[in-house]
Amino acid sequence: ATKRYGNMETAIKSLVLGCCLFFSVGLSAQVPVAGTLISKVVKSIDLKIQRLQNQTLFLQHLQKLLENKLHQLKLAEISRWTQKQKELYEGYFGELQQIKSAIKELK
């Protein structure tokens, strides 16, 4: 996360510092205007960050849903394989019972 937002933080700091320097050179009557502008810039940046955070949360939720679906599919596959093995061995056991019965009849 630090790498992802590191450049954005640097850009924000540079923008705010630039605004402060630009407006500090002006007349003292312009200070309220500079404060208002800086406030608007900070709010705008904050909203952008909130949108990115919301998007990240949505994508994480979507990823979790997909992972859960994948796990369900894997479990269903394992269940089918287990059922096939059970049926196979039931067949083997049935054949062995028939052979056992046939051997008993021969004795």
Contacts in CASP RR format, 6 or more apart in sequence:
PFRMAT RR
TARGET T0000
AUTHOR 0000-0000-0000
METHOD contacts of the structure
MODEL  1
ATKRYGNMETAIKSLVLGCCLFFSVGLSAQVPVAGTLISKVVKSIDLKIQ
RLQNQTLFLQHLQKLLENKLHQLKLAEISRWTQKQKELYEGYFGELQQIK
SAIKELK
5 49 0 8 1.000
8 49 0 8 1.000
12 45 0 8 1.000
15 41 0 8 1.000
15 45 0 8 1.000
16 38 0 8 1.000
16 41 0 8 1.000
16 42 0 8 1.000
19 34 0 8 1.000
19 37 0 8 1.000
19 38 0 8 1.000
19 41 0 8 1.000
20 34 0 8 1.000
20 38 0 8 1.000
22 34 0 8 1.000
23 30 0 8 1.000
23 31 0 8 1.000
23 33 0 8 1.000
23 34 0 8 1.000
23 35 0 8 1.000
23 37 0 8 1.000
23 38 0 8 1.000
24 34 0 8 1.000
END
